[in-house]
Amino acid sequence: MSRADFYLIDKPRFREQPLLLVCELVRKAVDADLPVLILARDVQQAEALDDLLWSFDPDAFLPHQIFDAEMTDEDEEIPVLIATPEMAPPPRSLVINLRDACASGPFDRVLEVVPADPDMRAPLRARWKEYKARGYTLNSHDM
């Protein structure tokens, strides 16, 4: 049974920099030995996340890379892959979706980050309904 978890941004530090929440979710996944695929909205977001994963915690090392067509099978073993919409990365059981549409493809669990701004939450409500219609187990978490 697939599962969708919605993380609602609430804490000031996540309101100021929502990608910090993504970094925290990635850290938890890496600590649990779960390979992660992050579906970035665009190249700029992928690059910003790439930079932030290196710098957000000086004591954390989160091996990651932006996926590209030149990657080898060995590169694909990197625990955290960041994919832009143009790329077709290999499937992972855990997906963090930062795009405007529901994630699709083979995965066991998808994490959705919900903005703090109530006006920006409407698309996430639609995604909640779509995942529910697909038969996913749904959870929400205040962050």
C-alpha positions as CSV (number, residue, x, y, z in Angstrom):
1,M,0.0,0.0,0.0
2,S,1.5,3.4,-1.0
3,R,1.5,6.3,1.3
4,A,1.5,10.1,1.0
5,D,2.7,12.3,3.8
6,F,2.0,16.0,3.7
7,Y,4.3,18.2,5.8
8,L,2.7,21.5,6.6
9,I,5.2,24.3,7.1
10,D,4.6,26.2,10.4
11,K,7.9,26.9,12.2
12,P,9.5,30.3,11.4
13,R,12.7,28.8,10.1
14,F,10.8,26.7,7.5
15,R,8.6,29.6,6.6
16,E,11.7,31.7,5.8
17,Q,13.4,28.9,3.9
18,P,11.0,26.0,2.9
19,L,13.9,24.0,1.4
20,L,15.3,23.6,4.9
21,L,12.4,21.3,5.7
22,V,13.3,19.3,2.6
23,C,16.9,19.0,3.9
24,E,15.5,17.7,7.3
25,L,13.3,15.1,5.6
26,V,16.3,14.0,3.5
27,R,18.5,13.7,6.6
28,K,15.9,11.4,8.2
29,A,15.7,9.3,5.1
30,V,19.5,9.0,4.8
31,D,19.7,8.1,8.5
32,A,17.2,5.4,7.9
33,D,19.1,4.1,4.9
34,L,16.3,5.0,2.5
35,P,17.4,6.1,-1.0
36,V,15.5,9.3,-1.9
37,L,14.4,10.9,-5.2
38,I,13.6,14.6,-5.0
39,L,11.4,15.9,-7.8
40,A,12.5,19.5,-8.1
41,R,10.2,22.0,-9.8
42,D,12.9,23.4,-12.1
43,V,16.7,23.6,-12.6
44,Q,17.0,26.7,-10.3
45,Q,15.2,24.8,-7.4
46,A,17.4,21.7,-8.0
47,E,20.6,23.9,-7.8
48,A,19.4,25.7,-4.7
49,L,18.6,22.4,-3.0
50,D,21.9,21.0,-4.1
51,D,23.7,23.9,-2.4
52,L,21.6,23.8,0.7
53,L,22.1,20.1,1.2
54,W,25.9,20.8,1.4
55,S,25.6,23.7,3.8
56,F,22.5,23.5,6.0
57,D,24.2,21.5,8.7
58,P,28.0,21.4,9.0
59,D,27.8,18.1,10.9
60,A,25.7,16.3,8.4
61,F,27.0,14.6,5.2
62,L,24.2,13.8,2.9
63,P,25.6,12.3,-0.4
64,H,23.5,13.7,-3.2
65,Q,23.6,14.7,-6.8
66,I,21.5,16.3,-9.5
67,F,20.5,13.5,-11.8
68,D,21.6,13.9,-15.4
69,A,21.7,11.7,-18.5
70,E,25.5,11.1,-18.2
71,M,25.1,9.3,-14.9
72,T,26.3,5.7,-14.7
73,D,24.7,2.8,-12.8
74,E,27.3,3.4,-10.0
75,D,26.3,7.1,-9.8
76,E,22.7,6.0,-9.4
77,E,23.6,4.4,-6.1
78,I,24.0,7.8,-4.5
79,P,21.5,8.0,-1.6
80,V,19.9,11.2,-2.7
81,L,19.1,12.1,-6.3
82,I,17.6,15.4,-7.3
83,A,15.7,15.4,-10.6
84,T,14.5,18.2,-12.8
85,P,11.3,17.8,-14.9
86,E,13.3,17.1,-18.1
87,M,15.0,14.1,-16.6
88,A,13.8,10.5,-16.2
89,P,15.7,9.2,-13.1
90,P,15.5,5.6,-11.9
91,P,12.6,4.9,-9.5
92,R,13.1,5.1,-5.7
93,S,10.8,3.8,-3.0
94,L,10.8,7.3,-1.3
95,V,10.0,10.4,-3.3
96,I,9.9,14.0,-2.1
97,N,7.7,15.9,-4.6
98,L,8.3,19.7,-5.0
99,R,6.4,19.9,-8.3
100,D,3.0,21.3,-9.0
101,A,1.4,17.9,-9.8
102,C,1.1,14.6,-8.0
103,A,4.1,12.4,-8.3
104,S,3.6,9.3,-10.5
105,G,5.6,6.2,-11.0
106,P,6.6,3.3,-8.8
107,F,7.2,4.3,-5.2
108,D,6.1,3.3,-1.8
109,R,5.9,6.7,-0.2
110,V,5.7,10.3,-1.4
111,L,6.4,13.3,0.8
112,E,4.7,16.6,-0.1
113,V,5.8,19.9,1.4
114,V,2.8,22.3,2.0
115,P,3.6,26.0,2.0
116,A,2.8,28.1,5.1
117,D,0.8,30.7,3.0
118,P,-2.9,29.6,3.1
119,D,-3.4,31.0,-0.5
120,M,-0.8,28.6,-1.8
121,R,-2.3,25.5,-0.2
122,A,-5.2,25.0,-2.7
123,P,-3.2,22.9,-5.1
124,L,-2.1,20.7,-2.2
125,R,-5.7,20.1,-1.2
126,A,-6.3,18.9,-4.8
127,R,-3.3,16.6,-4.6
128,W,-4.5,15.2,-1.2
129,K,-7.8,14.3,-3.0
130,E,-5.9,12.8,-6.0
131,Y,-3.7,10.6,-3.8
132,K,-6.8,9.5,-1.8
133,A,-8.5,8.6,-5.1
134,R,-5.5,6.5,-6.0
135,G,-5.9,4.5,-2.7
136,Y,-2.9,5.9,-0.9
137,T,-2.8,6.0,2.9
138,L,-2.6,9.7,3.8
139,N,-1.0,11.5,6.8
140,S,-0.3,15.1,7.6
141,H,2.4,16.5,9.9
142,D,2.8,20.1,11.2
143,M,6.3,21.2,10.9
